[in-house]
Amino acid sequence: MRNPIFFGFVALGGLVGLFSAAMDDWGTRVVMIGVGMLFGTAIGGALTRVRRMSRSLRQGADSIPGMGVTSEDLAANYWRDKGHPPFMKPPEGDLNPNMSGPDGDSA
């Protein structure tokens, strides 16, 4: 449905250019039709969002693959990282809640 609307705006821009130079010679008419189609292309493309970036292009521009921040990297290392992002994993091991040493003395 977007393409007919887009091409409609392009044709409408060409018609506006033609009617604005209706009493001039053919060289001026052709130039004005071209300018009208240019503006129609810009307006039609903006309103129908014909040029939309794909998901992979947006993701590739924001992050570097292999650094652990892309969704593919997180999914590949899920079991190793236990679902936590890199460098945000909580410490493992037996930590004493009152921060004393292993035999009960303060460190």
N, C-alpha and C positions, 0 to 999 in steps of 0.2 A: 504494500500500500504506500510505502514511502517513495518508491521510484516514480509513480505517476504524479504525485504531488510535487516532487522535485523538478521533474521535466515540465510540469505545468508552470512553475515559477520561472523557469528558464524561458519558456515560450512567452509568458506574460511580459517578461523584461524585454524580449525582442520586439513585441508589439508596441510597448510603450516607447521604445527607441524609434520604431518606424513612424508612429503617429506624431512624435515630437519633431521629426524632420520630414513631414509629409509633403511640404511645398518646396523642398530643396532638391538639388540634383541627386543622382543615384550614388555618387561617391559618399556624400554626406549621409545619405540614408543607410548605406552599408556600415559606415563607421558607427552611427548611432544605434543601429540594431546590435552591433557587436558590444558596444558599451552597455546597452540595456540587458543583453544576455549575460554579460559579466556580473552585473549587479543582481540579476535574477538568480544566477548560480550561487552567489554568496548568500543571498537571503534564503533561497530554497534549501541550501545545504545546512544553514544554521537552524532553520525551523524543523527540518525533517531529520537532522542529525545523521546524514548519510555517511560521513567520515567519522566513524567511531573507532577508538583504539581497542584492540583486542586485549584480553585479560593477560596473555603472556607478555605482550609488549609493555603494559603498565607495570607488571611485576618485575620484569627484567630491568627496567629503568630505575627501580627503587632499591634493589638489593643485588648483591654479588652472589652468584651460585656457589655453593660449597662452604660458605661461611656459617651456615647453620641458622640463618634467619628466614629463609624462604620456606613456604609450606611444604615443598617437596623434601627439603633437608630435615625439617622437623619430623615429617612422617617417616623418612628413612632411618632416623636415629631415635625413634620413639622408645624402643625397648632399652637401648643403652642409657638414654637420658631420663627414663621413667616419666616422660611427659613434660619435663621442664625445659625451658629454653636454655641454650648454652650459657654458662657462667652465672646461672641463676638457680642452680640446683642446691637444695639445702645440704648442709654438711651431713655426712654419714658417720656413724660410730656411736659409741656410748659416751655421751656427755653427761657429767654430773650436774644436776640442776642448780646446786649451790656453788658451782665453779671451784670445787676443791679438788685436790689431787686424787689419785686412785686409792690411796690408803686412808683418805679422810682428812689429811692435812691440807691447809690452804697452800696454794701454789705460789 
